[in-house]
Amino acid sequence: MNQKLISVLFGFITVMLINGPVFANEAEQTDAFPVTVDLIMDEVSDISISRGQFRAVAEMLLSWTGNNVGLVGAPESRTLMGDAIDSYLAENFDPAIFVANAEGPREVMARSLTLFPDGRAELFEKFAVKLTFETAIPSYPFGDLDLHLELQSANHPLPGLAFEPRHFKFGHEEIAHEVVKGNWYLEGNRSEVDSVRSLSHGGKSHFSVAVFHIKVAHDFVDVAQKILIPLLSILLLSMFINRFSVIYETEDGGDNANWRIGGQLTLLLTLFALNFSLGDDIPATHYLTMIDALFVAVGIMVVFALVWGIYVIHVFQTGRVELGTKLEHKSNVVFMALAFVFMVWVSGFALLN
């Protein structure tokens, strides 16, 4: 009997320990004071995949009802501007927010607070801010990026304020303009609500966070003309120089020996310069992306062709014409096989996402 009682108590305590925080969180969300969030992205620009940064210009509207709004029963609505907004919010309910993934304070361009007779309040703000994002895109230049803007409550922990995203749009229908600037295009958007523990309020409270995701992809035409075509051209030229430049038949090696070495060396230096010039177009990651793999493959091929050419010229110049001719013919097969293997390896990165 005692053993059964102990087992029942032990099971009850275990269930409470596991489910207790969940029930508390559900109650916290149910009793939370709602603040709706509307967001319009006016501009997304300066996307730097190497630094993981972009600039956004957005319009935000926070709406709530009650909680000491103080205009119930008035004949008409009233709009506050400038310092009057801060004074009013300081005496009433202030749904202050900050951008959690910003690199610095947001630049506020316009701000107003409208109070309605039905007890509703709307805080409007247009701002510009520089944001950070994760450059996790293994298949780059293919695949998409998840840019996002995180609005976090600053003054009121849960359940004192809970964000409810309502409208998330790009630009205004009345004005025709591209919201996403540069060599990127919009693929989709979504919003979600999360909570995070902050050091504010003693470090034990959870604060509501409204996250607005912006899905963008790189323009393929830009990728092709700036990255893919130059790299594949270097690879093709290296193989053509190795194949058609020289097949020695005399001990002195002929006049093409200098071009054999000089051509491959020029391609190698061009490859280094191209990699340097594309610094802002290549993500800085701890793993290889498709572009990194292509640079590695082309670099190995050019270096191998350069070293092979130097050795073959040495063989001919030391009088071993028969061996040099065999090496020349074998090099064509070896380079074609290596190029095929490397291209299959690089193409495999396109399947990662």
N, C-alpha and C positions, 0 to 999 in steps of 0.2 A: 504493500500500500504506500509506504513512504517513498519507495523507488518510483512508483507511478506519479506521485505528487511532485517529486523533484523533477521528473522528466517533463511534466506539463509546465511547471514554472520555468524551467530552463528554455523550453520551446517558446513560451510566451515572451520572455525577455529577449530572446534572439530575434523574434519577429518585430518587436518594438524597436530594437536597435537598428534593424535593417530598414524598416518602413517609416520609422518616426520622422526622420528628416524630410522624406518625400511628402508625408502628410502636412508637415509644417510649411513646406514650400508651396504646396497646392493652396493651402489656406492663405498664405501670404499673397499669392497671385490673385486669388479670388477677392480678397478684401482690399486690393491695391487701388490707389487713386489714379484713374486713367488720364493720360495726356496724349492726344493724338498728334501724329507727326506727318506733315505733308512736305515733300521735297521735290524740287525741280532742279535738275542739273543744267545750268546754262552753258558751261564750258568745261571740257576735260582736255588739258593740254600738257605739253612738256613731259610726256611719258618717257622716262629714262629707265630702261630695263637693266642697265649696268649699275645704277645707284639705287634702284627700287623706289623711285619717287615719281609723283605727278602732281600737277596743279589743278585745282577744281574751283569753279565759281558756281555757287548754289544759292537757291532761295529756299528758306525754311519757314514753316508755319506751325507753331505749337498752339494747340487748342485745348481748353479745359473748361469745365463748368463747376460753379460753386467754389467752396474753400475760400471764403472771404473775398470774393470778387468785388462786391461793394457797389454795384450799379443796378441792383434789382429794383424794378418799378420805375426807373427813369424814363422820361418820354422818348428819348432817342439815344442812339449809341454815341460813344465819345472816343476819339483817337488821341493818344498821347505820343509825344515825340521828345527826343533828346533826354535831358536830365529828369524830366517828369516821369519817364518810364522807370528809371532806377528808384526814384523816390516812392512811386506807387508800389513797385514790387517789393521793396524793402519793408513796407508796412503790411503787405498782404502775402499772397502765395507767389513765390519766385521759382519758376521751373528752370533754373539755370542749367546750362549744359556746357560741355567742352568736347572738342573733337579728340577722341582718344588716340587715334593714329596720326595726329598732326605732328609736324616737325617744329612747330612754333605756334604762337597765338594766331588766331584767324583774324583777317582784316575785314572789319565790318564796314560795308558800303552804305547800307540803309537799314533803319530799324524803326518799328512802330508797334504800339500796343493799342488794340481796339477793344473796348468794353461794351457789351450789349445788355439791353434791359432784361433779357431772360436769364442773366447770371452767367453768361458765357464770356470768355476772354480769348483773344487771339494775339499771339506775339509773333510778328513777322520780322525776318532778318535776312538780308542778302549779304553774303560774305565770300571772301576768297581765302584759300588755305592751301598749303603744300602738304601732301599726304604721302605716307609710305605704303608699300605693298610687298607681298612675297613674290619673288621672281622664280617661282617653281614652275618651269616649263621645259621639261626634258626634250620635247620634240621641236624646240625652237629652231628655225623660224616658223614652224607650223604649230598648231595648238592655240590656246587662248590664255589670257591673263585675267585674274580676278582682282580688279581694282575695287576698293571699298572705302566707305566713309562711315566712321563709328561715332555716333552721338551718345554720350554718356551723361547721366544725371550727375550734377555736381553738389547739390544741396540736400536732396531728399533721397534717402535709401529706401529700398522696398520695405513695406508696402506704401510708403508715403508718396511715391511717384512711380508709375509704370508706363512706359512708352507703348503706344499702339500705332504702328505705321499704317497710313491710310492710302495716300497717293504718292507714287514715285514715277516721275516723268522726266523726259529729256527735251529741253527747249520749250518754246511756246508755239502753238499751232499757227498763230497769226504772223509769226516771223519765220521766214525760211532761212535757216543757217545750219551749218554743220556744228554739232555739239562736240564731237570727238575730233580733236585737231591732230594733224601730223599723219604719219603713215600707219594709221590704225583705223579700224571701223568697229562700230558697235554690233555685238552679237546677241545681247540680252541683258536683262537686269532683274533683280529680285531684292526683297527686304525681309528681315527677320529680327526677332527680339531675343536678347540674351541677357544674362546678369553676370556681374563680375564683383569680386570682393575687392574693396579699395582700402587703402591705408587711412582714408578719411573716416571720421566718426569712430576712432579707436581701432580700426582695422578689422572689425568683426561683421560689419554690415555689407549687404549686397546691394548694388546699384543697377538700375535698369540701363540697358544699352540697346539702341536701335542701330542695326547694321544695314547699310544700303550697298548692295553688290553691283558692280558694273563689269560686265563681261566684254572684253575687247579682243580682237585678233589682229595680227600684223598683215598689212597689205602685201599680197604675194608678188605683185609687179615690182614693188620697191625691193623686196627681198631678192628677187631674181636678178635685177640689174645691179644691185650693190654688193651681193654676197655670192649667190650661186653661180652666175655666169663668169665672174672673174676667177673664182676658185677652180671651176671646171675647165676654164680656158688655160690656166696655169698647168693643170694636170695634163691636158691634151697636148700642149706645146712641149712639155717635158718628154712625153712619150714620142712625139714626132722628131724631136731633136735626136733622141736616142736611136730611133729607127732609121732615119734617112740622112742624118748629118754625115756619117763616116762609116765606111767599111774598108779598113786599111788593107792594101795589097803590097805595100813597100815598107822597108824598115824605118824610113824616116817619118812615116805616119801621114804625110801629106799636109796641105794647108788648112784642113778643116779641124785640126786638133784644138786650136785656140778657140774656135767657135763652139766646139763640143763642150769645153769647160766653161767658157764665158757665157754661153746661153743658159746652162743650168744654174750657174751662179747668179745671173741676172734674175731668173725666175725665183730663186730662193730669197733674194733681197726684196723682190716685189711682194712675195708672200708675207714677209715680216712687216713691210710697210702697210699692206692691206689690213693685216690683223690690228696694227696700231690705229689706223684711221677709222676702223669700225668699233672703237672702244665703247661708244654710247649705244651701239646697236647689238651688243652681245651681252647676255646676262652674266653677272658675276655669281657663280654657284660653286659649291664644293663637289659637284659631279659634272660629268661631260654632257653637254647638250649635242644636238645634231650638228650645229655649226662648229662646235669644238671638235667633234669627231671628224668633220670634213677637213678642217684645218690640219689636224694631226695626220690624216691619211695623205693629203696632198703634200704636206711637209716631208713625210717619210719617203714618198715616191720621188720627190725632187732630190733629196739628199742621197738616196740610194742611186739614182741615175747619175748624179755628180761623182760619187765615189766610184761607181762602176766605170764611168768614162775615164776617170783618171787612171784606174788600174789597167784598162784595156790599152790606152795610149802607151803606158809604160811597157806593157807586154810587146806591143809592136816595135817600140823604139829599142828594145833589147834584142830584136831579131827573131822573136818567136812568132812569126807571121801565122803559121798554121793554128797555134793555140789562140792567138788573137782573133782570127776569123771564126773559130768555133765559139768563142765567148760572145762575139757580136751576134751570131745567129741565135744562140741560146738566150741572149738578153731580151730579144723580142718576145719570146714565149714567156719568159719569167715576168716581164713587166706587164704583159697582158693579163696573166694570171693574178698578179698582185693587185692590179687595178680592179679586176672583177671582185676579188675578195674584199677589198676595202670598200667598194661601192655597196656591196651587200651588207657589210657591217654598218655603214653610215645610214643606209635606207632603213635598217631596223629601228633606228631612233625615231622615225616618223610614226611608229606604232605606239610609242610611249606617250602618255598624257596624264 
